[in-house]
Amino acid sequence: MLESKLPAVGTTIFSRMSALASECGALNLSQGFPDFPAPERLRQALARQALEGHNQYAPMAGLPALREAIADQLAHHRGVVCDADTEITVLPGATEAIYCAITACVSAGDEVILLDPSYDSYRPAVLLAGGVPVHVPLDPVTFMPNWARIEAAISRRTRMLVINSPHNPTGAALAREDLETLNTLVARHGLLVVSDEVYEYLIYDGRTHHSALQFDALRAATFAVFSFGKTYGVTGWKTGYCVAPPALTAELRKIHQYVCFVAVTPVQQALAEFMRAEPDYPLTLAARYQHKRDLFNRALAGSALRLTPSAGSYFQLLDYAPLSDSADVQLCEAWTREVGVASIPVSVFYQQPPVQRLLRFCFAKQDAVLQQAAERLCRI
């Protein structure tokens, strides 16, 4: 009889809630993807690249033109200098990049610290590598890390720490002081880091995204992971990239070449072309998405739901405690069926959920959809 390597894992909550939203005809604010078009110039570039015949395997590490465009963007936007050949790898999505980074460095019995609530792909990747996930909760109100508690969780078997900022599901964003503290911890304990920065450009109210690549000890020990899908609004293209020092990159590529080998060629061609033509397009995103966050939040002013505006990402948490004491998974499904708005329960991002009444809503939607969703929620 087959023995499952992931016996506690089923279909992800994102797939389940999107399917339920479709079944019920609900407004889908559950799964994180935009419902409006990506830049027309980018979409036209993909069509043209495919029609011109760029449809065969790209180099395993990614098209040189795209890796060079990434290096230019990192230098221009983050002040980070990296080698396009030895430190940048293009992969079919950030999730694969995270999987390859963990698989490359975690061996049987190694501990990996995960900060809960955490994105659902981290723990399975650790388990499949034979590692031991060590879950440390973020502050239950601010969702910021308690660095003393994190350091107390470090043992002689700790191999890696995974961070995520801006954060999914909470929208919290690490401050510079957090990265400086982590930089010290990494140097002191010899840790490796996976820094999930897929929402790097979606950060609000004048905040600045601080990348792990901008700190010396972290720069030498980090797999920094990014997503074209999140930045350019093309999540279905499943293309991301990882930046790491040469020795770590070499190990990541050993895994990547046997997982998927290459990212899609015409997609890479289109992204390289668009990045050259509009290098500062990502810098326009914060204002666009903050408008959507604010529109949604203002429209909820008449409801009993409580919120703190998201600092980053395209997710907003809503506290439904004034309305119900039902468990979040149960209420999430009920509101999808009865209210017509789908969301994601936050408890599924925890190994040991605290007593909370929080749902995650995606505001990467057309303004009219956000307005309609808020009106439905206000009627509860």
N, C-alpha and C positions, 0 to 999 in steps of 0.2 A: 504493500500500500504506500502511496506517495505521502511523504511527510512534508508539510508546507514549511518553507523557510520564514514565512510571515503569517503565522496562523491567526493573528489578531487583526489582520488588515483585510478590509473589503473594498468595495467601490468607494471612491473618495466622496466626501460630502459635497464637493463642488459639482461633480457629475450628477449626484442624486438630486440636489436642489434645482439645478438647471433643467433636469428632466421633469421634475414636479412642476416647475414654473411653466414649462411648455405644455404639459398635460392640462394644467388648470387655466391656461391663458393669463397667467399672472405677469406683472411687470417684474423682469428679472434683474434685481439689484444684488444677486447672490454672487455669481462667478465674476471674477475680475477681468473684464474686457470691455473696451469701448463699443458703443452701438452706433458710432458715427464714423465716417470714412477717414482713412489715413490720408496724408497729403497726396493730392492727385499726381504731382510730379513723381513721387515715389512709386505709385501704382503703375503709372505709364512706363517708368523705367523697367519694372519687372516684366511687363508684357513685351516690351521691346527686346529686352535681353533674352527672353525665352524664344521669341520669334527669330532672333538673329542667330540662334543655334547654340547658346551657352547652356547646354543641358547635360553635359557629361561631368564626371567626377572632377571636383576641385582638389587642390592639394589638401592633404589630411589636416594640416594646421590652420587652413583657411586661405582664401585668396590673398596674395601679397598686397594687392591694392586696398583691400578692406582692412587688413591688419595695419597698413600704413596710415589709413584714415583714422583708425582707432587711436593710434599713437599720437597723431596730430591733435585729435580732440582731447585726449588726456593732458597733453602739454598745454593746450590753449585754455581749457576749462578748469583744470585741477592743478596745473603747475607740476605735473608728474612726468618725468622723462623715463621712457621704457623702450626696449628694443623690440621692434615689430616681429623680428624673426625668432627670437629666443624667449620672449616673455608674453606674447599674446597668442591665444588660441581661439579660433571661432568654432563654436559647437552648435548642435541642433537644440538650442534652448538653454536657459540658465539651470533648469533642473538637472539636465545631463552633466553640466559643468560641476554642479555641487556633488552629484553622485561620483563622478570621476575623481574629484579632489579627495573625497572621503575614502573611496576605494583604494586610491593610490597610496595613502599614508596610514590608514588605520588597519592594524592587525588584530588577531584574536586576543581578546582580553584588554585591549586598549580602551581607555575611557574617553568619551567625547562629551563635553559640557554643552547642553542645549538650554536656551533661556526661554522658559514658558511664559505666555503662550508662544508656540513656535510653528513655523510653516510645516505642513504635514509630510513633506518629502525627506526631512532631515533624519528623523528617527529610523525609518526603514533603511536608508542608506547605511547608517551606522551598523544596524543589525546584520545586514547582508554582508558587511565587511568583517563580521565576527566581533565587532566592537561592543562596548557597553555604554548605552546612553545614560548620562547623569543629568537629570532635569533640575534646573535651579529656577525658581519662579522670579519673574520681574515684579516690581511693586504693583499691587493689585489695583491701585488708583491711577498712578502716573505711567505705569508700564515702563519705567526706567530701571536700569540695572542697579543692584546693590553690590558694589564691587568687593566689599569685605566678605559678603556671603559667597560670592563667586570664588574668591581666592580660598576661602575655607573649604570649598568643594574640590580643590585641586589636590590630587594625590600623586604618588610616584608613578601611577599608571596612566595619568592624564596625558593624552596625546594632542588633543585638539579642542578648540572652542569655536562654536558657530555663532556669529552675530548677524543681525539683519536690521539695517537702517537706511531709509525709512522703513518702518516695521509693518509687516503683515502678520496678524490682522488688525493691530491697534492704531496704526498711523503715528506712533511715537517716533521721535528722531533723536539720535544721540547727539549730545553737545560735544564741543571740542574737548572739554575736560574729561568726558567719558573715554574718548579715544586716547588721550594722554595717559589716563590711568591704565587702560588696557595695554598700551605700549609698554608701560613699566612692568606689568604682570607678565607679558610675553617674554621680555628680556630676563626677568627674574626666574621664570620657571621653564624656559625653553619650549614654549607651546607653539603649535601650529594653529592657524586661524583660517576659517572660511568666512569671508565677509560678503554677505548677500546684499548687494547694493542696486538691485534691479529698479528701484523707484528713485534713483539718485536725483533726477531732475524734478520730481514731484514733491516739492517742499515749500512751505507756505509762511506767510506773515513775516517776511524778511529774514527767515532763517537761512543758514548756509549748510549744504551737505558737506560733511567731513568724511573723506574716504580713508580707509585703512592704508591706502597707498601713499598717503601724505605724511606718515610717521615712520621714522627710521627702523625701529625694531619690527614694527608691523610689516613694513615694506619687504623685509627680508624673510618673513615667515608666513605670508598671507597669500591665499588664493582669493582674489577679489573677483566677484562674479557680477556680470551686467547683462541686460536684456534689451535687444533691439525691439522686441515685441512690445515692451512696456513704454520705451521711449518714443517709438514711432507709430504706436497704435496698430501694430500688426501682430497680435498675439498668435494668430494661426500660422504665421510663417515660421514659428518655433526656431528662432535664431538668437543666440547670445554669444558671449565671449568671456574668457577668463584671463586675468592678468596676474602673473606670478613670477618670481625670480627664476632664472634659467633652470636651476636644479629641480625646483618643484614643477615647473612647466614640463620638463622632460618626463617626469613620472606621470603627470596627468595625461600626457599624450600617449603614453604606453597603454593606458586604459581606454582612452577615447578611440584609438584606432580599432579596437575590438568591440566597442559598444555600438557606434554608428559610423565610424570612420570619417565621414565628411558631413558638413552642413550643405544645404541645397545651393547649387551653383548659381542659377539665375537670381535667386534672392540675394546672395552675396554680391553679385555684380550690381544689382539695383541699389543696394545699401551703400556700396562704395561710391557709386555715381551720385547719389543724393547727398551723402555727407560732404563730398567735394563741392557740390553746387550750393548747398545751404548748411554750412558748418555750424551756424549758431541757432539752427532751428530748435534744438533741445532747450535753449535758454528761454524760449517763449512759452514753455509748457506750464511753469509754475503759475503764471497769471491766468492762463486758460482754465486750469483745473481748480485753482482757488476760487474762481468765479462760480464754478459748478458746486464746489463744497458749500460756499456761502449761500448760493441760491437754495440748495436743498435744506440747509440748516435754518435759514430764515423762514422758509415755507413750513417748517415744523414748529414754529414758535407757538402756535395755538394748540399743540398737542401736550399730553402729559409726559411724553418721553423726555429724558434728560440726556444732555450731551455736553462734551467738551470738544471744540473744533479740532479736527485732525491736524497734526503738525506736518504730516507728509503722507505719501502714497495716494491712491484714490479710493480709500476706505474711510468710512465714518462709523464709529461705534454709537449705538443708541442704548441707553439704559431703560428697560421697560419695567423696572421694579414698581413704579407707581401704578401700573396697570394690571400686573399679574405676578403671581408667585410660581407660575408654571416653570418647569425645566425648559432651558432654551431650545433644545432640539425639538421638543414637543410643540412649543409655541411657534417656532420657526415654521414648522410644517403646517400648523393650524392657520397662521396668518397668510401663508402662501395660498391655501385653499379658500379661506373665508374672507380675507381682506384684499387679496389679489396683489400682494407684494412679496417677492421672495428675497430672503437674506441668508446669512450664514450664522449658525450658533457659535459663539466664541469658545464654549467649553471643549469643542472637538480639537482645539489647538493645544490643549493641556494634557499632560499625563495624569495629573491629579488636580482636577478643576477646583478652584475655590468657590465659595458661595457668591455667585454673581448673577446678574440678570442682563446680559449683554448680547446684542445681535450686531453683526457686521453688514453694512450696506455699501455697495459700490456706487460711487457717484460719477463714474466715467460714462455717463449717459447723456442723451440729448436733453436740453433744458426742459422741454415739454414733458418728457418722461419723468424727470426728477420732480417737477411740479405736481404731476398727477399722482406719483407715488406718495409724496408728502400729504396731499389732500386725502388720500385713502387712509394713511396712518393717523391723520388728525381726527378722523371720524371714529376711531376706536374708543 
